[in-house]
Amino acid sequence: MRICIIGGGIVGLATALQLRRRLPTAELMLLEKELAVGQHQSTHNSGVLHAGLYYKPGSLRARLAVQGIRLMTEYCSSRGIAHEICGKLVVAVDTTEVERLRNLHERGRQNGLTGLEWLEGSAIREIEPNVAGVAALHVPEEGIVDYRAVVLAMAADARTSGVALHMGARVERLMKQDAGWRIVTGAGEHTADFIVNCAGLYCDRVSALAGEPRVTRIVPFRGEYFKLKPERAHLVRNLIYPVPDPKFPFLGVHFTRMIHGGVEAGPNAILATSREGYRKSDVNLPDLWDSITFPGLWRFMGKHMGMCRDELLRSFSKRRFCDSLRRLVPELEEGDLAPGGSGVRAQAMTPEGDLVQDFEIIERPNALHVLCAPSPAATASLAIGEEISLRLARCIAT
């Protein structure tokens, strides 16, 4: 059995490791368009280990998040990768958010999180002295990690186990032949009995090459961060998040202590003008055309017009960005913020303008496509890889 994994991000690499464990005699190869692994979502994120608090109970996303943080922390411990289970505080800044926080508490309990603690008054300040809020939920299982080190370790382990990693191999054509595939890349051709699409920002385009209709579309959203200046990093001890508003599709700006020091603040969420558009000046006309000609994007903006306006204004106004952060940490001042990094999120969107909320994996007789794997996909990558390996083994058996 010859299996080809398309995409060398953290999900593709984790899938390679889990397939090697489950199918030790299979011939495995991985194709990555970049010259190195993990160049996009895998290493352009907040570096958080998510425990599965937010996701709908019973969903694939919830199950794999809870399973995934356990697998990821075990992997990091075994490979000596920097990580820390430091805990997170989700803060209700006023009484209008308390009921939503209680619902989140119940959702976390249903998802199997342990040690959740409801806090009020001085108990909040014992954990985060500079936070303002009427109530908070302490999530002790959340943490931080060096995902770049994770990606490099996974690549090394994959190579050691006999997985052939091909860099600079952008998939250009996928052609069915007999019961398998002929795969044409910019660096040569390959054949495979089975393909696994883990292409992240390009998963919809790769699935289209395999003959799948692009019903849902990847719409790229850029998230921009500031960093707290070193002399003000003491304002945040670990992780501070707002209570998400269910009317809006994103979590909102928050504070994250990073594993190698410093504190990030953000991100916002605005339409990226390139699937790899980490700066405002990064424009890829085919990517932009792909987004703006998709009816789902316009329906999404119609549903969330106020949020889209606010996110765009915040992208161009440091003062507005700071005002959003000050809801959680009032002592923060605009001058405390220094430019940070950014990331692009591969957000799957329906033609109706709804964001796909669950992980989405579709199975075909000789192909499997990961069509939606938003946060916490990095945390859950080994669990996603295990899920893929189970499904693939079942497909082969039938």
N, C-alpha and C positions, 0 to 999 in steps of 0.2 A: 504494500500500500504506500503510494507516494502522495504526500500531503503538502500543499503549498499554503503558507500563511502570508497574506498580503498586508503589510503594515508593520513597521518596526518600532511602534510606540510601546508603552508599558503593557497595554492589553495584548498586543500581538506577541510580545516576548513572554508574558505570563502564560499565554495560550500554548506557546511552544514548549515551555517547561512542563505544563500539565499534560499535554499530549504525549510527551516523551515518557512521563511517569505511567500513563494509562496504556499507551501503545508502544512498548519498548522496541518492537521490531520494525516499526514504520519508518519510512524514509521521509524525513522532515526538512523542509527548506522554508526560509523566510525572505521575502522581497521587500526592500525598503527604498523609497525613491531618494532619500537624502544620503549623504556620505557617512552619516553616523546615526545611531539609534536615538530615539526619544527626543527629537529636536523640537517638537511642538507642544501639544497639550500636556504631555507627560512631565515636562520640565518647566512649563510656563503656567504654573498654578500656585495656589497659596501654601502648599506644603503641609496641608492638614490631614491627619488621619481621622476620617469621619466614622462615627460609630453607628449611624443609621437612625438618627433621631427623627428626621423630617418626613420620611417616605411612607406612603400608604401601606398600612399593615396588610400582609399577605402578598404584596407586589414582589416581583422579581428583584427590583431595586432594593427594597427593604431587606429581603432575605440575604442577598449577596453582599450588602453593606455590612450586616452584622457578622456574617461568616468571614467577609473579606478582611476586616480589621484584625481579626484573630490570626488569619493566615499571614497577613502582611507583617504584623509585629513579630510573629514567630520567624518569618524569613529574615527580617532585619536583625533580630537577635542572633540567628545562626550565622549570618554573614558579617556581623560586626558593623552594621550600618547605623549611623546616628539617628536616633529616634527617641521620643519621650512621650509618655502618657501623662499629660499635664493637666487635663480637664478643661472644660469650656463653660462659660457663663452665658446663658441666653436671657436677655434683660427686657422686662416690660417697663418702659420709661414712664408710663402713666396708667391710670385705671382702665382706659379704653383697650389696653392690650392684655389685661390680666386673663380674660376669658380665653383668648387665643393661646396664651402661654399654658393655661390649664389643659387645653386640648392637645397641645404639643407634648405635655407631660404624659398624658394618657396614650398618645400615639407611640412615644418612646417606650413606655411600659409594654404595650402590645407587641412591639417589635423585639422585645427581649433584652433591652438595655438594663443594666443593673446599676444600683447605687445612685439613681436619680434623686435629687434632693431639692425640695421647694424652699426658697429662701426669701426672707423679708428683712427690711431694716438693716440693723448693724451686721447681721449675718452675711449680707451681700458684700459689705465693705471689708469684712474679714478676708474674703477671697480676692476681691478687686477693690482696693481702697478708693479709687478715683471714679468709680462708676456711679451714675445717677439712675435710680429706678425704684419703683414701688414693690417690685417682686422680681425674682430671677429663678431660673432653673439651672442647677449645677449638674453638668454631664461629666462625670469623672473619667469615663472611658475614652474620651477624645484625646487626640495628641497631635504631635508634629513630627515631621520626618524629612530626610534629604532624598527626594525622589530622583534626583540626578544620580546619586550613588546607587539607588535601587535599580534603575535602568541599566547602569553599567554592570552591576553584579548579575542581573538577569541575562544580559547578553553574553557575559563570560560563562555563566553556567550553561546556557543553551549551546554555545560552541563546544564546551567540554563534553556535553552529552551527545554530541554528534549532529546537532542541527546546523545545516548549512545556511549561513547568513550572507545574503547578497546585498551589498550597499550600492547606491546609485542605480537602482533597478526599478525605475518608474514603470508601472504596468500601463501599457498602451492599448493592448488588445487582448481579449479573452475569447477563444474559439472552442466550441464544443467539438470533440472528436471521439468517436466510439462512446465509451462510458466515462471519458475523462476530459481533460482540457489541454489546449496548447496556449501557452502564455507568452505573449510578446512584450518585452520590456526594452527600454532604451539601451540596455547593456547585453541583450541577447535573448534567446528563447529557452523556454522550459516546458516540460510536460508534467502533468499531475493527474492523479485519479480523483482528487478532492481538493477544493479550494476553501479557505477560511478567510473571509474579508474582515480585517480589523484595521481598516484604513482611516478611521477617525474622521478628520475634516473632509476626507474625500470618499467616505464609505458609500454615499449615494451614487457617486460617479462610477466607482468600481462595480457596484451592483448592477448599474445600467450596462456596463461593458459585458456583464454576464447574462444580459437579457432580461433583467428585472425592471419593471416599470418604476419610474421615480415618482411614486405617489406622494410620499413625504419627501421633504427637501432639507438638506443641511443649509441652515442660514447662520453665518458666522457672526457672533457677538464678541466684541472686544471688551475686556475688562481692564481698567486702568487703576494703578495703585500709586499711593504715596508711601513714603517711609517716615516714621518719626525720627527726628534728629536725635543723635545719640544721647544728648543731655536731657531729652524728654522721654526717652524710652521707658523710664520708670513709671510712667503713667499707666502702663499696661503690663500685668504680670504674665498672663498666658493668652487665652482666647476669649474675646468678648463679641457676642453676636446680638443683633436685634431680634425681636419676635417677627417672623415673616408675616406679611399680609397676604392671605390666600387670594385676594383679588388680583395680586400682581405675581408674575411668574419667577421673579428673582428674589434672593435672600436679603438684599440690601447690603450697604457697606458695613464692614466690621473690622475688628483689630485682630491681628495674628502675630504672636511671637514666633520668630523663625528659629529653626533648629541650630543655626550657626551664629545666632545673635541678631539683635535688631527687631523692630516691630513694623509690620506692613499694615496699611490702612486702605481699605477698599474691598472689592472693586465696584465700579459702576458697571453698566452694561449698555453698550451702544452698538449699532450695526457696524460691522467691520467692512471696509471697502475692498478687502482681500481676505481670502481664507488664511493667509499668513500675514495679515496686516497688523503688526504690533505697534505701529506708529500711525498717527493721523495722516501722514504723507504717503503711506503705503496704499497704493491703488492698483488693483488688478482689474482691468476692464471686463474680461470674461466673467470673473467672479462677481463683480458688481452687477453686471447685466443678469447673471443667473439669479441673483437675489431680487432685484427690482422688477423683474418680469414674472416673478412667482406670485400668484394672487394671494397665497397664504400670508405673505409678508404684509401686504396692504390691509388685509383683514385683521391681522394681529395688531398693527398700529392703530387701526380704527377702534379696536376693543380697549387699547391701553394708551390712548392718545396723551393723557396727562403724564403718565409715567415716562413715555418716550420723550416727551418734551423736557421733563425734569432731568432725565439721564443725560440728554444731549447738552443742556445748559450746564450741568455739573461737570461734563467733560471739558468745557471751556472756561470754567470759573473755579479757581482754587477756593475762593471764599464760600461758594455754595457747597463744594465738596466738604470743606471743614465744618460748615453748619450742620451737615448730615451726621458727621462723626461726633459733633459736640452733643448731640442728643444722648449719646452713651457716656461720653467723658467730657463734661462741661468745661473742665480746666484747659482743654486743648485750645490752642490758638493757631491762627493761620500760619504764623511764622514757625510753628513747630514741624511743619510738613516739608519734606524734601521730595523731589521727583523719585518715583519708584519704577517698577517694571510694568509689564502688561502681559496679558494672555488672550488667546482667541478660543472661544468655546464653540464646539461643533454642536449646535442646537438643532435637533430634528423638529420640523414644523409641518403640520398638516395643511392641506389646501384650504381648510376652514379657518386657519390662523391660530390654531391651538398648538402649544408646545407639547411634544411627546414627553410625558412625565415618567414613564417606566423605561427600564432597559428594554430594547427591542432586538431580538435575535430571530431571524427567519431561517428555516431549514428547507433545503432542496435535496433531491436524491444524491447529488455529488457536489453540493456547495452549502456553505453556511455563511450568512451575512450578519454582522453586528451593525445594525442600522441606527441605533441610538444608545450611546453610552456616556451620558453626562456625569458630572460629579454625583456620586463619589467613585467614579470608575477607576481612578488611580488607586485609592484605598482598596477597592474591591477587585482589583485586576486578577489576583490569583484565584479568587472565587469565580470570577467571570470565566477565566481559563478552565477551571474545573468543570463549570457548567457546559462550556463548549465541548470539552473532551468527552463528557458523558453523552451529550447529544450526538456527537460525531460517531462515537463507538456504537450507539444505538442505530444510527443510519447505516453504518457498515454491516451490522449484524442482520439488518432487514434487507 
